[in-house]
């Protein structure tokens, strides 16, 4: 009887230890796995953002647009151009982009990233070349059809010859700030929801002008 009691007692003690260990390590393992999964998702979100900016900086605007939600009203605002001159200046502009991911939060199939962006202040060139731009703008607004065409061509030439060279040489004012960007998981892939703040920095304040 004593041996049986000893065996039963030993089994009971072992059972208690095993159950306790399972509960402790099980709970902590679940917490670890949950935390690890969140970090993996955050990495996926960051990879989307990094991929988007990499394609932009390399001048691959079509590839960059693949990282955007295409039903968003801002998705194609400045990645598809009616005129090659504007596309060329845009490529020069985004080649100078610098950014950092300050924070990423994830909630199921949505995420929010806080970005710090430094870009070319394209609008500042208006002040630099206002004496040349203003007459051309007036000619475009008040002239006939042929004068409008001539003025527009001269504006494009100014953008590419002078503004473009200034951008290439680093002779420009910088625009810097932090913005929030939302992302959604669409069919297993994280995509960026473009917003007005993002486009503002990508185009150096010239969102409306770039598509006219």
C-alpha positions as CSV (number, residue, x, y, z in Angstrom):
1,X,0.0,0.0,0.0
2,X,2.8,2.4,0.9
3,X,4.5,1.8,-2.4
4,X,1.2,2.3,-4.3
5,X,0.5,5.5,-2.3
6,X,4.0,6.7,-3.1
7,X,3.6,6.0,-6.8
8,X,0.2,7.7,-6.9
9,X,1.6,10.7,-5.0
10,X,4.5,10.9,-7.4
11,X,2.2,10.7,-10.4
12,X,0.0,13.4,-8.9
13,X,3.0,15.7,-8.3
14,X,4.3,15.2,-11.8
15,X,0.8,15.8,-13.2
16,X,0.6,19.1,-11.3
17,X,4.1,20.2,-12.5
18,X,3.3,19.2,-16.1
19,X,-0.1,21.0,-16.1
20,X,1.5,24.1,-14.5
21,X,4.4,24.1,-17.0
22,X,2.0,23.7,-19.9
23,X,-0.2,26.6,-18.7
24,X,2.8,28.9,-18.1
25,X,4.8,28.1,-21.2
26,X,1.7,27.8,-23.3
27,X,0.5,31.3,-22.4
28,X,3.9,32.8,-22.9
29,X,4.4,30.9,-26.2
30,X,1.1,32.2,-27.5
31,X,2.1,35.7,-26.5
32,X,5.5,35.3,-28.2
33,X,3.9,33.9,-31.4
34,X,1.3,36.7,-31.5
35,X,4.1,39.3,-31.0
36,X,6.2,37.6,-33.6
37,X,3.4,37.5,-36.1
38,X,2.8,41.2,-35.6
39,X,6.4,42.0,-36.3
40,X,6.2,39.9,-39.5
41,X,3.2,41.9,-40.6
42,X,4.9,45.2,-39.8
43,X,7.9,44.0,-41.9
44,X,5.5,43.2,-44.8
45,X,4.0,46.7,-44.5
46,X,7.4,48.3,-44.5
47,X,8.5,46.3,-47.5
48,X,5.5,47.7,-49.5
49,X,6.5,51.3,-48.5
50,X,10.2,50.6,-49.3
51,X,9.2,49.0,-52.7
52,X,7.1,52.0,-53.6
53,X,9.8,54.6,-52.9
54,X,12.5,52.5,-54.5
55,X,10.5,52.3,-57.8
56,X,9.8,56.1,-57.6
57,X,13.4,57.0,-57.0
58,X,14.5,54.8,-59.9
59,X,12.0,56.6,-62.2
60,X,9.8,53.5,-62.6
61,X,6.5,55.3,-62.2
62,X,4.3,52.4,-63.6
63,X,5.9,49.9,-61.2
64,X,5.5,52.3,-58.3
65,X,1.7,52.5,-59.0
66,X,1.5,48.8,-58.4
67,X,2.0,49.5,-54.7
68,X,-1.1,51.7,-54.6
69,X,-4.8,50.9,-54.3
70,X,-6.0,51.7,-57.7
71,X,-9.6,52.6,-56.8
72,X,-8.3,55.5,-54.6
73,X,-9.0,58.9,-56.2
74,X,-5.3,59.8,-55.7
75,X,-3.9,56.6,-57.1
76,X,-3.1,57.8,-60.6
77,X,-3.0,61.5,-59.9
78,X,0.7,62.0,-60.6
79,X,1.9,58.7,-61.9
80,X,0.3,58.9,-65.3
81,X,0.9,62.0,-67.3
82,X,-0.7,63.6,-70.3
83,X,2.7,65.1,-71.4
84,X,6.1,63.5,-71.4
85,X,7.7,66.9,-70.4
86,X,5.8,66.7,-67.1
87,X,6.7,63.0,-66.7
88,X,10.4,63.9,-67.1
89,X,10.4,66.6,-64.5
90,X,8.5,64.3,-62.2
91,X,11.1,61.6,-62.5
92,X,13.8,64.1,-61.7
93,X,11.8,65.3,-58.7
94,X,11.1,61.9,-57.1
95,X,14.7,60.8,-57.7
96,X,15.6,63.2,-54.9
97,X,13.1,61.8,-52.4
98,X,14.3,60.8,-49.0
99,X,12.1,59.1,-46.4
100,X,12.1,57.1,-43.2
101,X,9.5,55.0,-41.6
102,X,9.0,56.3,-38.1
103,X,6.3,53.9,-36.9
104,X,3.9,51.2,-38.1
105,X,0.7,50.0,-36.4
106,X,-1.4,47.1,-37.6
107,X,-5.0,46.3,-37.1
108,X,-6.2,43.1,-38.8
109,X,-6.2,44.0,-42.6
110,X,-5.4,47.6,-42.2
111,X,-2.2,49.4,-41.2
112,X,-1.0,52.9,-40.6
113,X,2.6,54.1,-41.2
114,X,4.1,57.4,-40.0
115,X,6.6,58.6,-42.6
116,X,9.1,61.4,-42.6
117,X,9.6,62.7,-46.1
118,X,12.1,65.2,-47.6
119,X,11.5,66.3,-51.2
120,X,12.2,69.0,-53.6
121,X,10.1,72.2,-53.1
122,X,9.1,72.5,-56.7
123,X,6.8,75.5,-56.0
124,X,9.9,77.5,-54.8
125,X,11.1,77.6,-58.4
126,X,8.2,79.9,-59.2
127,X,9.9,82.6,-57.1
128,X,13.3,81.9,-58.7
129,X,12.0,82.2,-62.3
130,X,8.9,84.4,-61.8
131,X,10.3,87.0,-64.2
132,X,10.3,84.4,-67.0
133,X,7.2,82.5,-66.0
134,X,4.7,85.3,-65.4
135,X,4.8,86.6,-69.0
136,X,4.4,83.1,-70.4
137,X,1.4,82.5,-68.1
138,X,-0.2,85.8,-69.2
139,X,0.4,84.9,-72.8
140,X,-1.2,81.5,-72.2
141,X,-4.2,82.9,-70.4
142,X,-4.9,85.9,-72.8
143,X,-3.5,84.7,-76.1
144,X,-5.1,82.9,-79.0
145,X,-4.7,79.2,-79.8
146,X,-1.2,79.5,-81.4
147,X,0.0,81.8,-78.5
148,X,-1.2,79.3,-76.0
149,X,0.7,76.5,-77.6
150,X,3.8,78.6,-77.9
151,X,3.6,79.7,-74.2
152,X,3.1,76.2,-73.0
153,X,6.0,74.9,-75.0
154,X,8.2,77.6,-73.5
155,X,7.1,76.7,-70.0
156,X,7.9,73.1,-70.6
157,X,11.3,74.1,-71.9
158,X,12.0,76.2,-68.9
159,X,10.9,73.3,-66.6
160,X,13.3,70.9,-68.2
161,X,16.2,73.2,-69.1
162,X,16.4,75.3,-66.0
163,X,14.4,73.7,-63.2
164,X,15.4,70.2,-64.2
165,X,19.1,71.1,-64.2
166,X,18.7,72.8,-60.8
167,X,17.1,69.6,-59.4
168,X,19.9,67.4,-60.9
169,X,22.6,69.6,-59.4
170,X,20.9,69.8,-56.0
171,X,20.3,73.6,-56.3
172,X,16.8,73.6,-54.7
173,X,14.9,74.3,-51.5
174,X,13.8,71.2,-49.5
175,X,10.3,70.3,-48.3
176,X,10.3,68.2,-45.1
177,X,7.6,66.9,-42.8
178,X,5.9,63.8,-41.3
179,X,2.7,62.3,-42.6
180,X,0.4,59.3,-41.9
181,X,-0.2,56.8,-44.7
182,X,-2.9,54.1,-44.5
183,X,-2.4,50.7,-46.1
184,X,-4.8,47.8,-46.7
185,X,-4.2,44.1,-47.2
186,X,-5.7,43.2,-50.6
187,X,-5.6,39.5,-51.5
188,X,-2.6,39.0,-49.2
189,X,-0.7,42.0,-50.4
190,X,-0.2,45.3,-48.6
191,X,-1.1,48.3,-50.7
192,X,-0.8,52.0,-50.0
193,X,-3.9,54.3,-49.9
194,X,-2.6,57.5,-51.5
195,X,-3.8,60.7,-49.8
196,X,-3.4,64.4,-50.3
197,X,-0.5,64.7,-47.9
198,X,1.5,62.0,-49.7
199,X,0.9,63.6,-53.1
200,X,1.8,67.0,-51.7
201,X,5.3,65.8,-50.9
202,X,5.8,63.7,-53.9
203,X,5.1,66.6,-56.2
204,X,6.7,69.4,-54.2
205,X,3.4,71.2,-53.6
206,X,2.5,71.2,-57.3
207,X,-0.2,68.5,-57.4
208,X,-2.8,70.5,-59.3
209,X,-0.4,72.0,-61.9
210,X,1.3,68.7,-62.8
211,X,-1.9,67.3,-64.4
212,X,-3.0,70.3,-66.3
